[in-house]
Amino acid sequence: MNQFRFSRRPDIGDKIRVSFEFFPPKTDEMEARLWETVTRLEPLKPNFVSVTYGAGGSTRERTARTVKRILDQSALPPAAHLTCIDADKDSVDQVIRQFVDLGVTRFVALRGDPAAGVGTRYQPHPGGYANGADMVAALKRHGDFDISVSAYPEKHPESPDFATDIEMLKRKVDNGATRAITQFFFDNDIYERYVERVRRAGIYIPIVPGILPVHNIRQVANFSARAGAHVPPWLSERFEGLDDDPQTHALVASAVAAEQVLDLVERGVSDFHFYTMNRADLAFAICHMIGIRSQPSERGIGAAAGSAAA
C-alpha cells in the first residue's frame, strides 16, 4: 500500500482514543510553548499525556517539574517516562518514589537512548537496570501501575532480527506492561504485519500506533534514517517544494496524518499516540479532522484561568 484513503464517518471520533507525548522544556521560552501546547490540547480529553526524558536521563528534574505542573494545573492524566540510562538501581527507584509521591500512577518504561543519541551503542550501567523489561519489573515492585512500553514495527535498530525484538517485548509484558506504544511509522501495512507477528508470539496487550505529524520533512527523514524507520517515496513527494512554505507544509502534514489514522481505524485500530514535538496546532488539526472535538474542562487550565480572573 503506497498511501491512504481519506473517508471520515461522522461518528468516528467517538470511537477513537488519543494520547499525546511532550518533552520537558530546556528554556523558559520552551516552557511557555509547552504550556501553550498543553492548554490547547487539554479540551480534547486525551486518555493520557506522557512526558519524556532527554537522552541519558538529561532532563530528569525538568520531567518531574513538568509532570507536577500537569497534575496541579490541568485535568490531564500524566504518564512519566522512566529510563535506566546512566543510573544505578537506587537512583531509578528514588525517581519512581518521587513520581509516586506526586500522585503519578501511569508510566512509560523505556531502556532509553545513550546521552550521545540514537545510533550510539548502548552500554548498561553496571549497577543499574539493564533494559525496558527490567524497568517494568522495578515499577511493579513499587505498585500496580499502568505501564506503557515501546514497540518497533520495523524492529529496534540494535536488534539483530524480529524474533529477538519481539522476545524483548514479551519479557516486558510478562513483567507487567499494560500496553505498547510503537515508534512512528508511515506505512500502515508495516504496522499491521508487526501486530500479526506480535499476536503469533502470544502477546495480546494493545499495540498503540505512534503517530508523528511531519513538522519538517527533512528532519523527519534524517531521524528516520538513524532510527531505522522507513519513509515511503510518496510521503517525501507530498512535501516537495514546500521547504519555504510553512503554511502549506502544515496543511499537507495534517492531511497526511489524518489519512494515516483513518486508514488504521478502518483496519480496527482505536487508540493512537501522537508525538507532538510540543507543538499543538498540527495535533489539534489532525484530531479535528478525525472527528475528535473539544470538550469543556471541569478542572483544567482554562477553568483555573477563569477562576483567577474572577
PEQUI-V509477 format. One record per residue. N is the residue number from 0. RES is the residue in one small letter. OMEGA is omega in whole degrees, -180 to 180 (NA if undefined). D_CENTER is the distance of its C-alpha to the mean C-alpha in whole Angstrom. Layout:
# PEQUI-V509477
N_RES_OMEGA_D_CENTER, N_RES_OMEGA_D_CENTER
This chain:
# PEQUI-V509477
0_m_-174_24, 1_n_178_24, 2_q_-169_23, 3_f_175_22, 4_r_-180_24, 5_f_179_24, 6_s_-176_25, 7_r_171_24, 8_r_-175_26, 9_p_-174_26, 10_d_-169_25, 11_i_-179_22, 12_g_179_20, 13_d_-177_21, 14_k_-175_20, 15_i_172_16, 16_r_-178_13, 17_v_170_10, 18_s_-176_7, 19_f_178_6, 20_e_176_4, 21_f_170_8, 22_f_-176_10, 23_p_-177_13, 24_p_179_16, 25_k_-179_19, 26_t_177_22, 27_d_179_23, 28_e_179_22, 29_m_177_19, 30_e_178_19, 31_a_179_21, 32_r_178_18, 33_l_-177_15, 34_w_172_17, 35_e_179_18, 36_t_179_15, 37_v_-180_15, 38_t_-177_18, 39_r_-173_17, 40_l_-177_15, 41_e_-178_16, 42_p_177_19, 43_l_177_16, 44_k_179_16, 45_p_177_12, 46_n_172_12, 47_f_172_10, 48_v_-180_8, 49_s_-179_7, 50_v_-170_9, 51_t_163_9, 52_y_166_12, 53_g_179_14, 54_a_179_15, 55_g_-180_18, 56_g_-171_17, 57_s_-178_18, 58_t_-173_17, 59_r_-178_17, 60_e_178_19, 61_r_176_18, 62_t_-180_15, 63_a_180_17, 64_r_-180_19, 65_t_178_16, 66_v_180_15, 67_k_-179_19, 68_r_177_19, 69_i_178_16, 70_l_-173_18, 71_d_-168_22, 72_q_178_21, 73_s_176_19, 74_a_-177_19, 75_l_174_15, 76_p_-177_14, 77_p_171_12, 78_a_-179_10, 79_a_174_11, 80_h_173_10, 81_l_175_13, 82_t_-179_14, 83_c_-180_18, 84_i_171_19, 85_d_180_22, 86_a_176_23, 87_d_-174_25, 88_k_-180_25, 89_d_180_26, 90_s_179_24, 91_v_179_21, 92_d_178_23, 93_q_178_24, 94_v_177_20, 95_i_-180_20, 96_r_178_23, 97_q_179_22, 98_f_179_19, 99_v_179_21, 100_d_177_24, 101_l_-178_21, 102_g_-180_21, 103_v_177_17, 104_t_179_17, 105_r_180_13, 106_f_168_12, 107_v_-174_9, 108_a_-175_12, 109_l_168_12, 110_r_-179_15, 111_g_178_13, 112_d_175_15, 113_p_-179_18, 114_a_179_19, 115_a_174_21, 116_g_-180_18, 117_v_180_16, 118_g_176_20, 119_t_-178_21, 120_r_-179_23, 121_y_174_21, 122_q_179_24, 123_p_173_23, 124_h_-176_25, 125_p_179_28, 126_g_-174_28, 127_g_173_24, 128_y_-169_22, 129_a_-171_22, 130_n_-178_18, 131_g_179_15, 132_a_177_18, 133_d_178_20, 134_m_178_18, 135_v_180_17, 136_a_179_21, 137_a_178_21, 138_l_-178_19, 139_k_177_21, 140_r_-179_24, 141_h_-179_23, 142_g_-179_23, 143_d_-173_21, 144_f_168_18, 145_d_-171_15, 146_i_173_13, 147_s_178_10, 148_v_-178_10, 149_s_175_9, 150_a_-170_11, 151_y_-179_12, 152_p_177_14, 153_e_-177_16, 154_k_178_17, 155_h_-176_16, 156_p_179_18, 157_e_-180_20, 158_s_-180_21, 159_p_-179_24, 160_d_-178_24, 161_f_-179_22, 162_a_178_24, 163_t_-178_23, 164_d_-177_19, 165_i_175_19, 166_e_177_22, 167_m_177_19, 168_l_179_17, 169_k_177_20, 170_r_177_21, 171_k_180_17, 172_v_179_18, 173_d_-179_22, 174_n_173_21, 175_g_179_19, 176_a_-177_15, 177_t_-180_15, 178_r_172_12, 179_a_175_10, 180_i_-174_7, 181_t_163_8, 182_q_-179_8, 183_f_177_9, 184_f_-178_12, 185_f_179_15, 186_d_-175_17, 187_n_176_17, 188_d_178_20, 189_i_178_18, 190_y_-177_15, 191_e_178_18, 192_r_179_20, 193_y_179_18, 194_v_177_18, 195_e_177_21, 196_r_-178_22, 197_v_-179_19, 198_r_178_22, 199_r_179_25, 200_a_178_24, 201_g_180_24, 202_i_-172_20, 203_y_174_20, 204_i_177_17, 205_p_174_14, 206_i_-172_12, 207_v_179_9, 208_p_172_9, 209_g_-175_6, 210_i_180_8, 211_l_172_9, 212_p_-174_12, 213_v_178_14, 214_h_-179_15, 215_n_-172_18, 216_i_180_19, 217_r_178_20, 218_q_179_18, 219_v_179_15, 220_a_-180_18, 221_n_-179_19, 222_f_179_15, 223_s_180_15, 224_a_180_19, 225_r_-175_18, 226_a_179_15, 227_g_179_17, 228_a_-176_15, 229_h_173_18, 230_v_-177_19, 231_p_179_21, 232_p_-178_24, 233_w_180_24, 234_l_178_21, 235_s_-180_23, 236_e_180_26, 237_r_-174_24, 238_f_180_24, 239_e_177_27, 240_g_-176_29, 241_l_-178_26, 242_d_-178_26, 243_d_-179_28, 244_d_-173_27, 245_p_-179_24, 246_q_178_25, 247_t_177_25, 248_h_-179_22, 249_a_178_20, 250_l_180_22, 251_v_-179_21, 252_a_179_18, 253_s_-178_17, 254_a_-179_20, 255_v_-178_18, 256_a_178_15, 257_a_176_17, 258_e_-179_19, 259_q_-179_16, 260_v_-177_15, 261_l_175_18, 262_d_178_19, 263_l_176_17, 264_v_177_18, 265_e_179_22, 266_r_174_21, 267_g_-180_20, 268_v_-179_16, 269_s_-179_15, 270_d_-178_12, 271_f_179_9, 272_h_-176_5, 273_f_173_6, 274_y_-168_5, 275_t_-171_8, 276_m_-180_10, 277_n_177_11, 278_r_-171_13, 279_a_-165_14, 280_d_-178_17, 281_l_-180_15, 282_a_-180_12, 283_f_-179_15, 284_a_179_18, 285_i_179_15, 286_c_178_15, 287_h_-178_19, 288_m_180_20, 289_i_171_18, 290_g_178_20, 291_i_-176_18, 292_r_177_21, 293_s_176_21, 294_q_180_22, 295_p_180_24, 296_s_179_23, 297_e_-174_25, 298_r_-164_24, 299_g_-172_22, 300_i_-179_22, 301_g_179_24, 302_a_179_26, 303_a_179_27, 304_a_179_28, 305_g_180_30, 306_s_-180_32, 307_a_-179_32, 308_a_-180_34, 309_a_NA_36
